[in-house]
Amino acid sequence: MTVISLMTDFGIKDGNVGVMKGVIWSIAPHALISDLSHMIAPQNIREAALIFARSAPYFPENSVHVVVV
């Protein structure tokens, strides 16, 4: 089983996050997807890095982390 975390600056007003999940599931149907945040301030890499650094230790070894900012 693959655990995949997602973090983006996409927001939640449109279908972009859903499309991302659909693509992941079409490639890895049994993947477990965790939404860390989709409300990162636009292009704020520092904010994303801080949230990722605080969150990553709680994920299983070999988890996949996708960050789009």
mmJSON file of the N, C-alpha and C atoms, coordinates in Angstrom:
{"data_MODEL":{"atom_site":{
"group_PDB":["ATOM","ATOM","ATOM","ATOM","ATOM","ATOM","ATOM","ATOM","ATOM","ATOM","ATOM","ATOM","ATOM","ATOM","ATOM","ATOM","ATOM","ATOM","ATOM","ATOM","ATOM","ATOM","ATOM","ATOM","ATOM","ATOM","ATOM","ATOM","ATOM","ATOM","ATOM","ATOM","ATOM","ATOM","ATOM","ATOM","ATOM","ATOM","ATOM","ATOM","ATOM","ATOM","ATOM","ATOM","ATOM","ATOM","ATOM","ATOM","ATOM","ATOM","ATOM","ATOM","ATOM","ATOM","ATOM","ATOM","ATOM","ATOM","ATOM","ATOM","ATOM","ATOM","ATOM","ATOM","ATOM","ATOM","ATOM","ATOM","ATOM","ATOM","ATOM","ATOM","ATOM","ATOM","ATOM","ATOM","ATOM","ATOM","ATOM","ATOM","ATOM","ATOM","ATOM","ATOM","ATOM","ATOM","ATOM","ATOM","ATOM","ATOM","ATOM","ATOM","ATOM","ATOM","ATOM","ATOM","ATOM","ATOM","ATOM","ATOM","ATOM","ATOM","ATOM","ATOM","ATOM","ATOM","ATOM","ATOM","ATOM","ATOM","ATOM","ATOM","ATOM","ATOM","ATOM","ATOM","ATOM","ATOM","ATOM","ATOM","ATOM","ATOM","ATOM","ATOM","ATOM","ATOM","ATOM","ATOM","ATOM","ATOM","ATOM","ATOM","ATOM","ATOM","ATOM","ATOM","ATOM","ATOM","ATOM","ATOM","ATOM","ATOM","ATOM","ATOM","ATOM","ATOM","ATOM","ATOM","ATOM","ATOM","ATOM","ATOM","ATOM","ATOM","ATOM","ATOM","ATOM","ATOM","ATOM","ATOM","ATOM","ATOM","ATOM","ATOM","ATOM","ATOM","ATOM","ATOM","ATOM","ATOM","ATOM","ATOM","ATOM","ATOM","ATOM","ATOM","ATOM","ATOM","ATOM","ATOM","ATOM","ATOM","ATOM","ATOM","ATOM","ATOM","ATOM","ATOM","ATOM","ATOM","ATOM","ATOM","ATOM","ATOM","ATOM","ATOM","ATOM","ATOM","ATOM","ATOM","ATOM","ATOM","ATOM","ATOM","ATOM","ATOM","ATOM"],
"id":[1,2,3,4,5,6,7,8,9,10,11,12,13,14,15,16,17,18,19,20,21,22,23,24,25,26,27,28,29,30,31,32,33,34,35,36,37,38,39,40,41,42,43,44,45,46,47,48,49,50,51,52,53,54,55,56,57,58,59,60,61,62,63,64,65,66,67,68,69,70,71,72,73,74,75,76,77,78,79,80,81,82,83,84,85,86,87,88,89,90,91,92,93,94,95,96,97,98,99,100,101,102,103,104,105,106,107,108,109,110,111,112,113,114,115,116,117,118,119,120,121,122,123,124,125,126,127,128,129,130,131,132,133,134,135,136,137,138,139,140,141,142,143,144,145,146,147,148,149,150,151,152,153,154,155,156,157,158,159,160,161,162,163,164,165,166,167,168,169,170,171,172,173,174,175,176,177,178,179,180,181,182,183,184,185,186,187,188,189,190,191,192,193,194,195,196,197,198,199,200,201,202,203,204,205,206,207],
"type_symbol":["N","C","C","N","C","C","N","C","C","N","C","C","N","C","C","N","C","C","N","C","C","N","C","C","N","C","C","N","C","C","N","C","C","N","C","C","N","C","C","N","C","C","N","C","C","N","C","C","N","C","C","N","C","C","N","C","C","N","C","C","N","C","C","N","C","C","N","C","C","N","C","C","N","C","C","N","C","C","N","C","C","N","C","C","N","C","C","N","C","C","N","C","C","N","C","C","N","C","C","N","C","C","N","C","C","N","C","C","N","C","C","N","C","C","N","C","C","N","C","C","N","C","C","N","C","C","N","C","C","N","C","C","N","C","C","N","C","C","N","C","C","N","C","C","N","C","C","N","C","C","N","C","C","N","C","C","N","C","C","N","C","C","N","C","C","N","C","C","N","C","C","N","C","C","N","C","C","N","C","C","N","C","C","N","C","C","N","C","C","N","C","C","N","C","C","N","C","C","N","C","C","N","C","C","N","C","C"],
"label_atom_id":["N","CA","C","N","CA","C","N","CA","C","N","CA","C","N","CA","C","N","CA","C","N","CA","C","N","CA","C","N","CA","C","N","CA","C","N","CA","C","N","CA","C","N","CA","C","N","CA","C","N","CA","C","N","CA","C","N","CA","C","N","CA","C","N","CA","C","N","CA","C","N","CA","C","N","CA","C","N","CA","C","N","CA","C","N","CA","C","N","CA","C","N","CA","C","N","CA","C","N","CA","C","N","CA","C","N","CA","C","N","CA","C","N","CA","C","N","CA","C","N","CA","C","N","CA","C","N","CA","C","N","CA","C","N","CA","C","N","CA","C","N","CA","C","N","CA","C","N","CA","C","N","CA","C","N","CA","C","N","CA","C","N","CA","C","N","CA","C","N","CA","C","N","CA","C","N","CA","C","N","CA","C","N","CA","C","N","CA","C","N","CA","C","N","CA","C","N","CA","C","N","CA","C","N","CA","C","N","CA","C","N","CA","C","N","CA","C","N","CA","C","N","CA","C","N","CA","C","N","CA","C","N","CA","C","N","CA","C","N","CA","C"],
"label_alt_id":[null,null,null,null,null,null,null,null,null,null,null,null,null,null,null,null,null,null,null,null,null,null,null,null,null,null,null,null,null,null,null,null,null,null,null,null,null,null,null,null,null,null,null,null,null,null,null,null,null,null,null,null,null,null,null,null,null,null,null,null,null,null,null,null,null,null,null,null,null,null,null,null,null,null,null,null,null,null,null,null,null,null,null,null,null,null,null,null,null,null,null,null,null,null,null,null,null,null,null,null,null,null,null,null,null,null,null,null,null,null,null,null,null,null,null,null,null,null,null,null,null,null,null,null,null,null,null,null,null,null,null,null,null,null,null,null,null,null,null,null,null,null,null,null,null,null,null,null,null,null,null,null,null,null,null,null,null,null,null,null,null,null,null,null,null,null,null,null,null,null,null,null,null,null,null,null,null,null,null,null,null,null,null,null,null,null,null,null,null,null,null,null,null,null,null,null,null,null,null,null,null,null,null,null,null,null,null],
"label_comp_id":["MET","MET","MET","THR","THR","THR","VAL","VAL","VAL","ILE","ILE","ILE","SER","SER","SER","LEU","LEU","LEU","MET","MET","MET","THR","THR","THR","ASP","ASP","ASP","PHE","PHE","PHE","GLY","GLY","GLY","ILE","ILE","ILE","LYS","LYS","LYS","ASP","ASP","ASP","GLY","GLY","GLY","ASN","ASN","ASN","VAL","VAL","VAL","GLY","GLY","GLY","VAL","VAL","VAL","MET","MET","MET","LYS","LYS","LYS","GLY","GLY","GLY","VAL","VAL","VAL","ILE","ILE","ILE","TRP","TRP","TRP","SER","SER","SER","ILE","ILE","ILE","ALA","ALA","ALA","PRO","PRO","PRO","HIS","HIS","HIS","ALA","ALA","ALA","LEU","LEU","LEU","ILE","ILE","ILE","SER","SER","SER","ASP","ASP","ASP","LEU","LEU","LEU","SER","SER","SER","HIS","HIS","HIS","MET","MET","MET","ILE","ILE","ILE","ALA","ALA","ALA","PRO","PRO","PRO","GLN","GLN","GLN","ASN","ASN","ASN","ILE","ILE","ILE","ARG","ARG","ARG","GLU","GLU","GLU","ALA","ALA","ALA","ALA","ALA","ALA","LEU","LEU","LEU","ILE","ILE","ILE","PHE","PHE","PHE","ALA","ALA","ALA","ARG","ARG","ARG","SER","SER","SER","ALA","ALA","ALA","PRO","PRO","PRO","TYR","TYR","TYR","PHE","PHE","PHE","PRO","PRO","PRO","GLU","GLU","GLU","ASN","ASN","ASN","SER","SER","SER","VAL","VAL","VAL","HIS","HIS","HIS","VAL","VAL","VAL","VAL","VAL","VAL","VAL","VAL","VAL","VAL","VAL","VAL"],
"label_asym_id":["A","A","A","A","A","A","A","A","A","A","A","A","A","A","A","A","A","A","A","A","A","A","A","A","A","A","A","A","A","A","A","A","A","A","A","A","A","A","A","A","A","A","A","A","A","A","A","A","A","A","A","A","A","A","A","A","A","A","A","A","A","A","A","A","A","A","A","A","A","A","A","A","A","A","A","A","A","A","A","A","A","A","A","A","A","A","A","A","A","A","A","A","A","A","A","A","A","A","A","A","A","A","A","A","A","A","A","A","A","A","A","A","A","A","A","A","A","A","A","A","A","A","A","A","A","A","A","A","A","A","A","A","A","A","A","A","A","A","A","A","A","A","A","A","A","A","A","A","A","A","A","A","A","A","A","A","A","A","A","A","A","A","A","A","A","A","A","A","A","A","A","A","A","A","A","A","A","A","A","A","A","A","A","A","A","A","A","A","A","A","A","A","A","A","A","A","A","A","A","A","A","A","A","A","A","A","A"],
"label_entity_id":["1","1","1","1","1","1","1","1","1","1","1","1","1","1","1","1","1","1","1","1","1","1","1","1","1","1","1","1","1","1","1","1","1","1","1","1","1","1","1","1","1","1","1","1","1","1","1","1","1","1","1","1","1","1","1","1","1","1","1","1","1","1","1","1","1","1","1","1","1","1","1","1","1","1","1","1","1","1","1","1","1","1","1","1","1","1","1","1","1","1","1","1","1","1","1","1","1","1","1","1","1","1","1","1","1","1","1","1","1","1","1","1","1","1","1","1","1","1","1","1","1","1","1","1","1","1","1","1","1","1","1","1","1","1","1","1","1","1","1","1","1","1","1","1","1","1","1","1","1","1","1","1","1","1","1","1","1","1","1","1","1","1","1","1","1","1","1","1","1","1","1","1","1","1","1","1","1","1","1","1","1","1","1","1","1","1","1","1","1","1","1","1","1","1","1","1","1","1","1","1","1","1","1","1","1","1","1"],
"label_seq_id":[1,1,1,2,2,2,3,3,3,4,4,4,5,5,5,6,6,6,7,7,7,8,8,8,9,9,9,10,10,10,11,11,11,12,12,12,13,13,13,14,14,14,15,15,15,16,16,16,17,17,17,18,18,18,19,19,19,20,20,20,21,21,21,22,22,22,23,23,23,24,24,24,25,25,25,26,26,26,27,27,27,28,28,28,29,29,29,30,30,30,31,31,31,32,32,32,33,33,33,34,34,34,35,35,35,36,36,36,37,37,37,38,38,38,39,39,39,40,40,40,41,41,41,42,42,42,43,43,43,44,44,44,45,45,45,46,46,46,47,47,47,48,48,48,49,49,49,50,50,50,51,51,51,52,52,52,53,53,53,54,54,54,55,55,55,56,56,56,57,57,57,58,58,58,59,59,59,60,60,60,61,61,61,62,62,62,63,63,63,64,64,64,65,65,65,66,66,66,67,67,67,68,68,68,69,69,69],
"pdbx_PDB_ins_code":[null,null,null,null,null,null,null,null,null,null,null,null,null,null,null,null,null,null,null,null,null,null,null,null,null,null,null,null,null,null,null,null,null,null,null,null,null,null,null,null,null,null,null,null,null,null,null,null,null,null,null,null,null,null,null,null,null,null,null,null,null,null,null,null,null,null,null,null,null,null,null,null,null,null,null,null,null,null,null,null,null,null,null,null,null,null,null,null,null,null,null,null,null,null,null,null,null,null,null,null,null,null,null,null,null,null,null,null,null,null,null,null,null,null,null,null,null,null,null,null,null,null,null,null,null,null,null,null,null,null,null,null,null,null,null,null,null,null,null,null,null,null,null,null,null,null,null,null,null,null,null,null,null,null,null,null,null,null,null,null,null,null,null,null,null,null,null,null,null,null,null,null,null,null,null,null,null,null,null,null,null,null,null,null,null,null,null,null,null,null,null,null,null,null,null,null,null,null,null,null,null,null,null,null,null,null,null],
"Cartn_x":[0.845,0.0,0.896,0.6,1.364,0.604,1.301,0.723,1.288,0.396,0.801,0.197,1.056,0.539,0.556,-0.447,-0.549,-0.563,0.201,0.169,0.314,-0.623,-0.595,-1.015,-0.848,-1.397,-2.602,-3.249,-4.369,-5.632,-5.812,-7.086,-8.076,-9.334,-10.337,-11.584,-11.483,-12.655,-12.953,-11.96,-12.175,-11.842,-11.727,-11.517,-10.078,-9.118,-7.723,-7.229,-7.573,-7.143,-7.791,-9.049,-9.738,-9.132,-8.752,-8.101,-6.776,-6.009,-4.733,-4.935,-5.936,-6.219,-6.66,-7.469,-7.906,-6.743,-5.788,-4.599,-3.806,-3.631,-2.894,-3.59,-4.902,-5.627,-5.657,-5.582,-5.543,-4.208,-3.16,-1.839,-1.661,-2.155,-1.991,-3.34,-4.213,-5.587,-5.724,-4.721,-4.823,-4.113,-3.656,-2.941,-3.867,-3.317,-4.012,-3.5,-4.41,-4.016,-4.397,-3.421,-3.633,-3.451,-4.425,-4.332,-3.721,-2.463,-1.837,-2.443,-2.459,-3.07,-3.143,-4.196,-4.3,-4.514,-4.207,-4.414,-3.098,-1.993,-0.718,-0.863,-0.307,-0.348,0.336,-0.218,0.348,1.861,2.557,4.007,4.819,4.241,4.949,5.676,6.842,7.629,8.029,8.333,8.748,7.623,6.406,5.26,5.074,5.154,5.004,6.1,7.327,8.446,8.251,7.756,7.528,6.447,5.343,4.265,4.744,5.479,6.001,6.948,7.873,8.846,8.158,7.073,6.34,5.488,5.075,4.15,4.84,5.897,6.537,6.917,7.41,7.81,6.674,5.442,4.306,3.819,4.458,4.067,4.917,4.356,5.123,6.351,7.336,8.522,8.103,8.793,8.543,7.267,6.706,5.569,6.052,5.125,5.418,4.772,5.545,5.033,5.064,3.897,3.786,3.458,4.354,4.157,4.197,3.107,3.024,2.722,3.722,3.568,4.17],
"Cartn_y":[-1.172,0.0,1.242,2.171,3.405,4.544,5.286,6.476,7.688,8.562,9.755,10.972,11.934,13.187,14.25,15.126,16.218,17.553,18.49,19.861,20.778,21.743,22.646,24.054,24.968,26.312,26.495,25.382,25.406,26.018,25.928,26.291,25.154,25.403,24.336,24.778,25.874,26.399,25.672,25.0,24.347,22.858,22.203,20.764,20.309,21.221,20.839,19.755,19.853,18.836,17.498,17.522,16.293,15.649,16.461,15.935,15.284,15.942,15.38,14.004,13.902,12.623,11.579,11.983,11.052,10.495,11.353,10.895,9.914,10.245,9.337,7.992,7.99,6.724,5.941,6.629,5.885,5.164,5.687,5.058,4.059,4.414,3.587,3.475,2.569,2.488,2.246,1.647,1.324,2.343,3.435,4.453,5.108,5.386,6.164,7.594,8.537,9.928,10.762,11.511,12.418,13.852,14.698,16.114,16.878,17.277,18.087,19.479,20.116,21.44,21.788,22.492,23.048,24.556,25.1,26.525,27.259,26.741,27.441,28.759,29.826,31.106,30.929,31.52,31.327,31.558,30.553,30.576,30.767,30.457,30.63,29.335,29.172,27.953,27.793,28.872,28.811,28.245,28.7,28.189,26.699,26.306,24.89,24.05,24.549,23.81,23.622,24.645,24.553,23.526,23.576,22.606,21.198,21.05,19.726,19.212,20.051,19.627,19.185,19.846,19.487,18.234,17.946,16.837,15.534,15.615,14.422,13.354,13.704,12.657,11.731,12.134,11.33,10.345,10.341,9.447,8.186,7.079,5.838,5.975,5.154,5.101,4.783,5.353,5.166,5.843,6.749,7.533,8.44,8.809,9.725,11.062,12.139,13.468,14.322,14.849,15.693,17.108,18.039,19.44,20.261,20.995,21.837,23.256,24.117,25.511,26.401],
"Cartn_z":[0.0,0.0,0.0,-0.87,-0.982,-0.318,0.532,1.15,0.423,-0.034,-0.776,-0.088,0.262,0.821,-0.265,-0.224,-1.19,-0.461,-0.986,-0.491,-1.693,-1.824,-2.97,-2.558,-3.493,-3.333,-4.259,-4.622,-5.563,-4.971,-3.655,-3.058,-3.272,-2.9,-3.002,-3.763,-4.508,-5.218,-6.519,-7.086,-8.376,-8.265,-9.373,-9.376,-9.486,-9.359,-9.583,-8.631,-7.363,-6.401,-6.743,-7.097,-7.485,-8.71,-9.686,-10.891,-10.52,-9.649,-9.202,-8.571,-7.712,-7.065,-8.088,-9.046,-10.084,-10.88,-11.216,-11.949,-11.092,-9.811,-8.92,-8.849,-8.637,-8.515,-9.822,-10.965,-12.23,-12.393,-11.757,-11.811,-10.667,-9.486,-8.283,-7.576,-8.044,-7.539,-6.034,-5.422,-3.998,-3.112,-3.695,-2.921,-1.899,-0.746,0.269,0.159,-0.022,-0.236,0.982,1.478,2.605,2.125,2.402,2.043,3.214,3.075,4.125,4.127,2.961,2.818,1.343,0.988,-0.366,-0.278,0.895,1.142,1.413,0.9,1.007,0.241,0.779,0.06,-1.297,-2.35,-3.691,-3.737,-4.238,-4.458,-3.179,-2.026,-0.755,-0.397,-0.977,-0.784,0.679,1.336,2.751,3.628,3.408,4.174,3.922,2.661,2.318,2.964,2.944,3.533,5.033,5.704,7.144,7.465,6.755,6.984,6.67,5.578,5.221,6.304,6.764,7.774,9.063,9.409,10.631,10.452,9.236,8.977,8.595,7.831,7.256,8.282,9.467,10.412,10.846,10.651,11.088,10.029,8.885,7.8,7.818,7.326,7.28,6.374,6.666,5.818,4.384,3.429,1.994,1.492,2.281,1.783,0.658,-0.211,-1.315,-0.969,-1.078,-0.754,-2.015,-2.391,-3.579,-3.112,-3.434,-3.064,-4.341,-4.612,-5.805,-5.338,-5.425,-4.987,-6.045],
"occupancy":[1.0,1.0,1.0,1.0,1.0,1.0,1.0,1.0,1.0,1.0,1.0,1.0,1.0,1.0,1.0,1.0,1.0,1.0,1.0,1.0,1.0,1.0,1.0,1.0,1.0,1.0,1.0,1.0,1.0,1.0,1.0,1.0,1.0,1.0,1.0,1.0,1.0,1.0,1.0,1.0,1.0,1.0,1.0,1.0,1.0,1.0,1.0,1.0,1.0,1.0,1.0,1.0,1.0,1.0,1.0,1.0,1.0,1.0,1.0,1.0,1.0,1.0,1.0,1.0,1.0,1.0,1.0,1.0,1.0,1.0,1.0,1.0,1.0,1.0,1.0,1.0,1.0,1.0,1.0,1.0,1.0,1.0,1.0,1.0,1.0,1.0,1.0,1.0,1.0,1.0,1.0,1.0,1.0,1.0,1.0,1.0,1.0,1.0,1.0,1.0,1.0,1.0,1.0,1.0,1.0,1.0,1.0,1.0,1.0,1.0,1.0,1.0,1.0,1.0,1.0,1.0,1.0,1.0,1.0,1.0,1.0,1.0,1.0,1.0,1.0,1.0,1.0,1.0,1.0,1.0,1.0,1.0,1.0,1.0,1.0,1.0,1.0,1.0,1.0,1.0,1.0,1.0,1.0,1.0,1.0,1.0,1.0,1.0,1.0,1.0,1.0,1.0,1.0,1.0,1.0,1.0,1.0,1.0,1.0,1.0,1.0,1.0,1.0,1.0,1.0,1.0,1.0,1.0,1.0,1.0,1.0,1.0,1.0,1.0,1.0,1.0,1.0,1.0,1.0,1.0,1.0,1.0,1.0,1.0,1.0,1.0,1.0,1.0,1.0,1.0,1.0,1.0,1.0,1.0,1.0,1.0,1.0,1.0,1.0,1.0,1.0,1.0,1.0,1.0,1.0,1.0,1.0],
"B_iso_or_equiv":[0.0,0.0,0.0,0.0,0.0,0.0,0.0,0.0,0.0,0.0,0.0,0.0,0.0,0.0,0.0,0.0,0.0,0.0,0.0,0.0,0.0,0.0,0.0,0.0,0.0,0.0,0.0,0.0,0.0,0.0,0.0,0.0,0.0,0.0,0.0,0.0,0.0,0.0,0.0,0.0,0.0,0.0,0.0,0.0,0.0,0.0,0.0,0.0,0.0,0.0,0.0,0.0,0.0,0.0,0.0,0.0,0.0,0.0,0.0,0.0,0.0,0.0,0.0,0.0,0.0,0.0,0.0,0.0,0.0,0.0,0.0,0.0,0.0,0.0,0.0,0.0,0.0,0.0,0.0,0.0,0.0,0.0,0.0,0.0,0.0,0.0,0.0,0.0,0.0,0.0,0.0,0.0,0.0,0.0,0.0,0.0,0.0,0.0,0.0,0.0,0.0,0.0,0.0,0.0,0.0,0.0,0.0,0.0,0.0,0.0,0.0,0.0,0.0,0.0,0.0,0.0,0.0,0.0,0.0,0.0,0.0,0.0,0.0,0.0,0.0,0.0,0.0,0.0,0.0,0.0,0.0,0.0,0.0,0.0,0.0,0.0,0.0,0.0,0.0,0.0,0.0,0.0,0.0,0.0,0.0,0.0,0.0,0.0,0.0,0.0,0.0,0.0,0.0,0.0,0.0,0.0,0.0,0.0,0.0,0.0,0.0,0.0,0.0,0.0,0.0,0.0,0.0,0.0,0.0,0.0,0.0,0.0,0.0,0.0,0.0,0.0,0.0,0.0,0.0,0.0,0.0,0.0,0.0,0.0,0.0,0.0,0.0,0.0,0.0,0.0,0.0,0.0,0.0,0.0,0.0,0.0,0.0,0.0,0.0,0.0,0.0,0.0,0.0,0.0,0.0,0.0,0.0],
"pdbx_formal_charge":[null,null,null,null,null,null,null,null,null,null,null,null,null,null,null,null,null,null,null,null,null,null,null,null,null,null,null,null,null,null,null,null,null,null,null,null,null,null,null,null,null,null,null,null,null,null,null,null,null,null,null,null,null,null,null,null,null,null,null,null,null,null,null,null,null,null,null,null,null,null,null,null,null,null,null,null,null,null,null,null,null,null,null,null,null,null,null,null,null,null,null,null,null,null,null,null,null,null,null,null,null,null,null,null,null,null,null,null,null,null,null,null,null,null,null,null,null,null,null,null,null,null,null,null,null,null,null,null,null,null,null,null,null,null,null,null,null,null,null,null,null,null,null,null,null,null,null,null,null,null,null,null,null,null,null,null,null,null,null,null,null,null,null,null,null,null,null,null,null,null,null,null,null,null,null,null,null,null,null,null,null,null,null,null,null,null,null,null,null,null,null,null,null,null,null,null,null,null,null,null,null,null,null,null,null,null,null],
"auth_seq_id":[1,1,1,2,2,2,3,3,3,4,4,4,5,5,5,6,6,6,7,7,7,8,8,8,9,9,9,10,10,10,11,11,11,12,12,12,13,13,13,14,14,14,15,15,15,16,16,16,17,17,17,18,18,18,19,19,19,20,20,20,21,21,21,22,22,22,23,23,23,24,24,24,25,25,25,26,26,26,27,27,27,28,28,28,29,29,29,30,30,30,31,31,31,32,32,32,33,33,33,34,34,34,35,35,35,36,36,36,37,37,37,38,38,38,39,39,39,40,40,40,41,41,41,42,42,42,43,43,43,44,44,44,45,45,45,46,46,46,47,47,47,48,48,48,49,49,49,50,50,50,51,51,51,52,52,52,53,53,53,54,54,54,55,55,55,56,56,56,57,57,57,58,58,58,59,59,59,60,60,60,61,61,61,62,62,62,63,63,63,64,64,64,65,65,65,66,66,66,67,67,67,68,68,68,69,69,69],
"auth_comp_id":["MET","MET","MET","THR","THR","THR","VAL","VAL","VAL","ILE","ILE","ILE","SER","SER","SER","LEU","LEU","LEU","MET","MET","MET","THR","THR","THR","ASP","ASP","ASP","PHE","PHE","PHE","GLY","GLY","GLY","ILE","ILE","ILE","LYS","LYS","LYS","ASP","ASP","ASP","GLY","GLY","GLY","ASN","ASN","ASN","VAL","VAL","VAL","GLY","GLY","GLY","VAL","VAL","VAL","MET","MET","MET","LYS","LYS","LYS","GLY","GLY","GLY","VAL","VAL","VAL","ILE","ILE","ILE","TRP","TRP","TRP","SER","SER","SER","ILE","ILE","ILE","ALA","ALA","ALA","PRO","PRO","PRO","HIS","HIS","HIS","ALA","ALA","ALA","LEU","LEU","LEU","ILE","ILE","ILE","SER","SER","SER","ASP","ASP","ASP","LEU","LEU","LEU","SER","SER","SER","HIS","HIS","HIS","MET","MET","MET","ILE","ILE","ILE","ALA","ALA","ALA","PRO","PRO","PRO","GLN","GLN","GLN","ASN","ASN","ASN","ILE","ILE","ILE","ARG","ARG","ARG","GLU","GLU","GLU","ALA","ALA","ALA","ALA","ALA","ALA","LEU","LEU","LEU","ILE","ILE","ILE","PHE","PHE","PHE","ALA","ALA","ALA","ARG","ARG","ARG","SER","SER","SER","ALA","ALA","ALA","PRO","PRO","PRO","TYR","TYR","TYR","PHE","PHE","PHE","PRO","PRO","PRO","GLU","GLU","GLU","ASN","ASN","ASN","SER","SER","SER","VAL","VAL","VAL","HIS","HIS","HIS","VAL","VAL","VAL","VAL","VAL","VAL","VAL","VAL","VAL","VAL","VAL","VAL"],
"auth_asym_id":["A","A","A","A","A","A","A","A","A","A","A","A","A","A","A","A","A","A","A","A","A","A","A","A","A","A","A","A","A","A","A","A","A","A","A","A","A","A","A","A","A","A","A","A","A","A","A","A","A","A","A","A","A","A","A","A","A","A","A","A","A","A","A","A","A","A","A","A","A","A","A","A","A","A","A","A","A","A","A","A","A","A","A","A","A","A","A","A","A","A","A","A","A","A","A","A","A","A","A","A","A","A","A","A","A","A","A","A","A","A","A","A","A","A","A","A","A","A","A","A","A","A","A","A","A","A","A","A","A","A","A","A","A","A","A","A","A","A","A","A","A","A","A","A","A","A","A","A","A","A","A","A","A","A","A","A","A","A","A","A","A","A","A","A","A","A","A","A","A","A","A","A","A","A","A","A","A","A","A","A","A","A","A","A","A","A","A","A","A","A","A","A","A","A","A","A","A","A","A","A","A","A","A","A","A","A","A"],
"auth_atom_id":["N","CA","C","N","CA","C","N","CA","C","N","CA","C","N","CA","C","N","CA","C","N","CA","C","N","CA","C","N","CA","C","N","CA","C","N","CA","C","N","CA","C","N","CA","C","N","CA","C","N","CA","C","N","CA","C","N","CA","C","N","CA","C","N","CA","C","N","CA","C","N","CA","C","N","CA","C","N","CA","C","N","CA","C","N","CA","C","N","CA","C","N","CA","C","N","CA","C","N","CA","C","N","CA","C","N","CA","C","N","CA","C","N","CA","C","N","CA","C","N","CA","C","N","CA","C","N","CA","C","N","CA","C","N","CA","C","N","CA","C","N","CA","C","N","CA","C","N","CA","C","N","CA","C","N","CA","C","N","CA","C","N","CA","C","N","CA","C","N","CA","C","N","CA","C","N","CA","C","N","CA","C","N","CA","C","N","CA","C","N","CA","C","N","CA","C","N","CA","C","N","CA","C","N","CA","C","N","CA","C","N","CA","C","N","CA","C","N","CA","C","N","CA","C","N","CA","C","N","CA","C","N","CA","C","N","CA","C","N","CA","C"],
"pdbx_PDB_model_num":[1,1,1,1,1,1,1,1,1,1,1,1,1,1,1,1,1,1,1,1,1,1,1,1,1,1,1,1,1,1,1,1,1,1,1,1,1,1,1,1,1,1,1,1,1,1,1,1,1,1,1,1,1,1,1,1,1,1,1,1,1,1,1,1,1,1,1,1,1,1,1,1,1,1,1,1,1,1,1,1,1,1,1,1,1,1,1,1,1,1,1,1,1,1,1,1,1,1,1,1,1,1,1,1,1,1,1,1,1,1,1,1,1,1,1,1,1,1,1,1,1,1,1,1,1,1,1,1,1,1,1,1,1,1,1,1,1,1,1,1,1,1,1,1,1,1,1,1,1,1,1,1,1,1,1,1,1,1,1,1,1,1,1,1,1,1,1,1,1,1,1,1,1,1,1,1,1,1,1,1,1,1,1,1,1,1,1,1,1,1,1,1,1,1,1,1,1,1,1,1,1,1,1,1,1,1,1]
}}}
